[in-house]
Amino acid sequence: MMLFGKFSVVVNKITGYLSVPGSGLAVAELEALRAAYLALNMAVSDAEVTLEAAIATWSSLYKDEDTGLSARMKAIKKAVRSQYKATSAEYAQVKGIKL
């Protein structure tokens, strides 16, 4: 994006530069395009930050060693096994669930 900005500055300094009407190559059109790209780049950057925060939140909810979903599911499996025995139909229902 920096190169595009430098390019538009140089083109703007060319005495008598005229673009074909409707070509999208006028300096003002190039600057508008550059501004649109910069705005989109910022939007992507903001979305990445939001996504990283969401992933971190999900990860902590699932992977926390004490209170995470994975730990709770393992505890439930263990409780069912101890209450109903490893060969019971009740334990058979939960033992195959992958964590």
JOKA-V589000 format. One record per residue. SS is DSSP state (@ for helix, = for strand, . for the rest). PHI is phi as a letter, one per 20 degrees, with the letter a starting at -180 (NA if undefined). OMEGA is omega in whole degrees, 0 to 359 (NA if undefined). Layout:
{{SS	PHI	OMEGA} {SS	PHI	OMEGA}}
//
This chain:
{{.	NA	179} {@	f	180} {@	f	178} {@	f	177} {@	f	178} {@	f	180} {@	f	182} {@	f	177} {@	f	180} {@	f	180} {@	f	180} {@	f	181} {@	e	181} {.	f	181} {.	f	176} {.	n	179} {.	f	176} {.	c	176} {.	d	176} {.	f	180} {.	g	179} {.	n	182} {.	e	184} {.	m	184} {.	d	176} {.	f	183} {@	g	180} {@	f	178} {@	f	178} {@	f	179} {@	f	177} {@	f	178} {@	f	178} {@	f	179} {@	f	178} {@	f	178} {@	f	179} {@	f	179} {@	f	178} {@	f	177} {@	f	178} {@	f	179} {@	f	178} {@	f	179} {@	f	178} {@	f	180} {@	f	178} {@	f	179} {@	f	179} {@	f	180} {@	f	179} {@	f	178} {@	f	179} {@	f	179} {@	f	179} {@	f	179} {@	f	179} {@	g	183} {@	f	181} {@	f	178} {@	f	182} {@	e	192} {@	e	181} {.	g	187} {.	f	183} {.	d	187} {.	d	182} {.	f	181} {@	g	180} {@	f	179} {@	f	180} {@	f	179} {@	f	177} {@	f	179} {@	f	178} {@	f	177} {@	g	181} {@	f	180} {@	f	179} {@	f	180} {@	f	181} {@	f	181} {@	f	189} {@	d	181} {.	n	185} {.	f	182} {.	e	185} {.	f	176} {@	f	180} {@	f	179} {@	f	179} {@	f	180} {@	f	184} {@	d	187} {@	f	181} {.	e	180} {.	f	182} {.	e	180} {.	d	NA}}
//
